[in-house]
Amino acid sequence: MSNFAFEPLAIPAVVLIRPKKFGDARGYFMETWSREAFAVAGIDAVFVQDNQSLSAAPGVVRGLHFQAPPAAQAKLVRVLKGAILDVAVDIRVGSPSYGRWCATTLTAEGAEQLFVPRGFAHGFCTLEPGTEVTYKVDGPYAPETEGGIAWNDPELAIDWPVAGTEAQLSGKDTTLPGFAGFASPFRYEDFA
């Protein structure tokens, strides 16, 4: 019996994972990662690095980011404190869901996690002050391969919980290109 519930989202390659919490008067215990349980569920990533961010205010948007092959990354995202709207955009040319997005809310209290496979742009928006996010990646950071798409591109029409004038972005994220004319380095057949 697995200590995880796996739920594919609207784009089935993106998976919401709910770990089981075992609680008593002291608090709770939960597994957050099990190579065996995840492999049985079809998630065969071998994670090599953990990353963590702190966003001071609600409305911080980080993304939409990806690393191109040969340094592409899958991610397993969870919230340690606060809450986020987590978004994945399919950028695998030839995919039936190319250019579509799916999203879910992740909270520290709920302990949900989101698996974002290679071939997706990823981003999130904080929903609470002091939000801390951690994510595992299956490839090391390779700045020469990083890319991105504008978080608020009208062609993607992502339903963000913050208006464009209120979003807090890094300088780099304010200059990301739109989806129109985007030349994706990912091919769907490479993932089939």
One Martini backbone bead per residue (centre of mass of N, CA, C, O) as a GRO file, in nm:
protein
  192
    1MET     BB    1   0.095   0.037   0.024
    2SER     BB    2   0.067   0.363  -0.036
    3ASN     BB    3   0.171   0.705   0.076
    4PHE     BB    4   0.022   0.782  -0.204
    5ALA     BB    5  -0.151   1.012  -0.419
    6PHE     BB    6  -0.225   0.998  -0.771
    7GLU     BB    7  -0.303   1.292  -0.995
    8PRO     BB    8  -0.387   1.366  -1.287
    9LEU     BB    9  -0.418   1.617  -1.487
   10ALA     BB   10  -0.524   1.760  -1.775
   11ILE     BB   11  -0.222   1.693  -1.807
   12PRO     BB   12  -0.110   1.376  -1.743
   13ALA     BB   13   0.205   1.436  -1.692
   14VAL     BB   14   0.078   1.597  -1.467
   15VAL     BB   15   0.123   1.550  -1.105
   16LEU     BB   16  -0.063   1.498  -0.823
   17ILE     BB   17   0.054   1.478  -0.480
   18ARG     BB   18  -0.058   1.286  -0.184
   19PRO     BB   19   0.043   1.262   0.115
   20LYS     BB   20   0.048   1.077   0.397
   21LYS     BB   21  -0.068   1.143   0.720
   22PHE     BB   22   0.071   1.082   1.052
   23GLY     BB   23  -0.112   1.136   1.348
   24ASP     BB   24  -0.080   1.306   1.667
   25ALA     BB   25  -0.021   1.488   1.951
   26ARG     BB   26   0.268   1.581   1.825
   27GLY     BB   27   0.162   1.541   1.511
   28TYR     BB   28   0.352   1.449   1.221
   29PHE     BB   29   0.400   1.208   0.949
   30MET     BB   30   0.587   1.193   0.627
   31GLU     BB   31   0.623   1.115   0.309
   32THR     BB   32   0.782   1.282   0.013
   33TRP     BB   33   0.966   1.032  -0.092
   34SER     BB   34   0.957   0.748  -0.335
   35ARG     BB   35   1.095   0.574  -0.572
   36GLU     BB   36   0.905   0.330  -0.582
   37ALA     BB   37   0.623   0.467  -0.577
   38PHE     BB   38   0.675   0.652  -0.823
   39ALA     BB   39   0.741   0.430  -1.031
   40VAL     BB   40   0.466   0.288  -1.016
   41ALA     BB   41   0.331   0.577  -1.118
   42GLY     BB   42   0.553   0.673  -1.359
   43ILE     BB   43   0.788   0.812  -1.183
   44ASP     BB   44   1.142   0.810  -1.299
   45ALA     BB   45   1.297   1.009  -1.144
   46VAL     BB   46   1.633   1.138  -1.073
   47PHE     BB   47   1.726   1.311  -0.814
   48VAL     BB   48   2.000   1.582  -0.762
   49GLN     BB   49   1.829   1.841  -0.653
   50ASP     BB   50   1.769   2.108  -0.422
   51ASN     BB   51   1.527   2.373  -0.389
   52GLN     BB   52   1.477   2.718  -0.253
   53SER     BB   53   1.212   2.954  -0.169
   54LEU     BB   54   1.142   3.302  -0.088
   55SER     BB   55   0.832   3.487  -0.046
   56ALA     BB   56   0.718   3.772   0.106
   57ALA     BB   57   0.470   3.797  -0.096
   58PRO     BB   58   0.201   3.827  -0.248
   59GLY     BB   59   0.238   3.800  -0.607
   60VAL     BB   60   0.467   3.621  -0.669
   61VAL     BB   61   0.641   3.558  -0.975
   62ARG     BB   62   0.769   3.242  -1.106
   63GLY     BB   63   0.813   3.274  -1.441
   64LEU     BB   64   0.846   3.077  -1.713
   65HIS     BB   65   1.042   2.779  -1.684
   66PHE     BB   66   1.342   2.628  -1.840
   67GLN     BB   67   1.537   2.352  -1.964
   68ALA     BB   68   1.727   2.255  -2.212
   69PRO     BB   69   1.853   2.051  -2.408
   70PRO     BB   70   2.053   1.837  -2.219
   71ALA     BB   71   1.928   2.002  -1.933
   72ALA     BB   72   1.674   1.899  -1.853
   73GLN     BB   73   1.382   1.928  -1.622
   74ALA     BB   74   1.243   1.785  -1.354
   75LYS     BB   75   0.975   1.840  -1.107
   76LEU     BB   76   0.929   1.863  -0.740
   77VAL     BB   77   0.668   2.036  -0.580
   78ARG     BB   78   0.667   2.225  -0.262
   79VAL     BB   79   0.525   2.348   0.042
   80LEU     BB   80   0.635   2.478   0.359
   81LYS     BB   81   0.504   2.778   0.330
   82GLY     BB   82   0.193   2.841   0.250
   83ALA     BB   83   0.105   2.939  -0.101
   84ILE     BB   84   0.025   2.818  -0.441
   85LEU     BB   85   0.021   2.865  -0.786
   86ASP     BB   86   0.071   2.597  -1.007
   87VAL     BB   87   0.241   2.589  -1.333
   88ALA     BB   88   0.195   2.414  -1.652
   89VAL     BB   89   0.353   2.409  -1.982
   90ASP     BB   90   0.323   2.277  -2.292
   91ILE     BB   91   0.644   2.240  -2.501
   92ARG     BB   92   0.569   1.990  -2.694
   93VAL     BB   93   0.612   1.928  -2.998
   94GLY     BB   94   0.313   1.744  -3.098
   95SER     BB   95   0.133   1.777  -2.877
   96PRO     BB   96  -0.201   1.776  -2.786
   97SER     BB   97  -0.108   2.012  -2.547
   98TYR     BB   98   0.015   2.234  -2.692
   99GLY     BB   99   0.003   2.540  -2.511
  100ARG     BB  100  -0.102   2.423  -2.257
  101TRP     BB  101  -0.248   2.441  -1.928
  102CYS     BB  102  -0.187   2.374  -1.577
  103ALA     BB  103  -0.333   2.381  -1.236
  104THR     BB  104  -0.247   2.424  -0.880
  105THR     BB  105  -0.282   2.405  -0.538
  106LEU     BB  106  -0.030   2.468  -0.293
  107THR     BB  107   0.023   2.355   0.050
  108ALA     BB  108   0.145   2.314   0.356
  109GLU     BB  109  -0.099   2.178   0.493
  110GLY     BB  110  -0.152   1.962   0.251
  111ALA     BB  111   0.128   1.859   0.104
  112GLU     BB  112   0.139   1.901  -0.177
  113GLN     BB  113   0.242   1.789  -0.508
  114LEU     BB  114   0.434   1.859  -0.815
  115PHE     BB  115   0.473   1.705  -1.126
  116VAL     BB  116   0.720   1.823  -1.365
  117PRO     BB  117   0.809   1.755  -1.662
  118ARG     BB  118   0.968   1.735  -1.920
  119GLY     BB  119   0.852   1.987  -2.150
  120PHE     BB  120   0.803   2.220  -1.935
  121ALA     BB  121   0.675   2.505  -1.818
  122HIS     BB  122   0.740   2.688  -1.507
  123GLY     BB  123   0.519   2.824  -1.244
  124PHE     BB  124   0.447   3.075  -0.980
  125CYS     BB  125   0.210   3.195  -0.724
  126THR     BB  126   0.170   3.368  -0.451
  127LEU     BB  127  -0.082   3.366  -0.168
  128GLU     BB  128   0.128   3.423   0.066
  129PRO     BB  129   0.308   3.521   0.306
  130GLY     BB  130   0.607   3.363   0.341
  131THR     BB  131   0.673   3.175   0.101
  132GLU     BB  132   0.781   2.831   0.080
  133VAL     BB  133   0.980   2.662  -0.171
  134THR     BB  134   1.029   2.328  -0.292
  135TYR     BB  135   1.259   2.150  -0.526
  136LYS     BB  136   1.308   1.892  -0.731
  137VAL     BB  137   1.572   1.775  -0.954
  138ASP     BB  138   1.703   1.580  -1.250
  139GLY     BB  139   1.900   1.835  -1.285
  140PRO     BB  140   2.127   2.053  -1.314
  141TYR     BB  141   2.224   2.361  -1.325
  142ALA     BB  142   2.205   2.538  -1.661
  143PRO     BB  143   2.231   2.852  -1.775
  144GLU     BB  144   2.277   2.796  -2.093
  145THR     BB  145   1.959   2.649  -2.099
  146GLU     BB  146   1.783   2.869  -2.022
  147GLY     BB  147   1.426   2.946  -2.019
  148GLY     BB  148   1.126   3.133  -2.143
  149ILE     BB  149   0.796   3.264  -2.062
  150ALA     BB  150   0.557   3.470  -2.041
  151TRP     BB  151   0.331   3.466  -1.786
  152ASN     BB  152   0.112   3.685  -1.949
  153ASP     BB  153   0.043   3.555  -2.205
  154PRO     BB  154  -0.235   3.573  -2.410
  155GLU     BB  155  -0.212   3.294  -2.555
  156LEU     BB  156  -0.225   3.128  -2.285
  157ALA     BB  157  -0.429   3.230  -2.062
  158ILE     BB  158  -0.361   3.249  -1.765
  159ASP     BB  159  -0.518   3.207  -1.439
  160TRP     BB  160  -0.424   3.432  -1.246
  161PRO     BB  161  -0.426   3.576  -0.901
  162VAL     BB  162  -0.291   3.825  -1.065
  163ALA     BB  163  -0.220   4.119  -1.172
  164GLY     BB  164   0.010   4.264  -1.372
  165THR     BB  165   0.048   4.524  -1.178
  166GLU     BB  166   0.093   4.329  -0.904
  167ALA     BB  167   0.320   4.174  -0.989
  168GLN     BB  168   0.618   4.007  -0.881
  169LEU     BB  169   0.934   4.040  -1.045
  170SER     BB  170   1.194   3.972  -1.207
  171GLY     BB  171   1.391   4.108  -1.435
  172LYS     BB  172   1.404   3.855  -1.619
  173ASP     BB  173   1.087   3.802  -1.631
  174THR     BB  174   1.017   4.079  -1.788
  175THR     BB  175   1.185   3.960  -2.070
  176LEU     BB  176   1.017   3.745  -2.164
  177PRO     BB  177   0.883   3.580  -2.410
  178GLY     BB  178   0.647   3.491  -2.607
  179PHE     BB  179   0.471   3.234  -2.767
  180ALA     BB  180   0.490   3.367  -3.017
  181GLY     BB  181   0.748   3.215  -3.197
  182PHE     BB  182   0.820   2.982  -3.034
  183ALA     BB  183   1.116   2.767  -3.007
  184SER     BB  184   1.107   2.462  -2.924
  185PRO     BB  185   1.328   2.203  -2.784
  186PHE     BB  186   1.073   2.014  -2.781
  187ARG     BB  187   0.962   1.669  -2.838
  188TYR     BB  188   0.716   1.446  -2.807
  189GLU     BB  189   0.862   1.183  -2.913
  190ASP     BB  190   1.079   1.193  -2.669
  191PHE     BB  191   0.822   1.101  -2.452
  192ALA     BB  192   0.676   0.825  -2.571
   0.00000   0.00000   0.00000
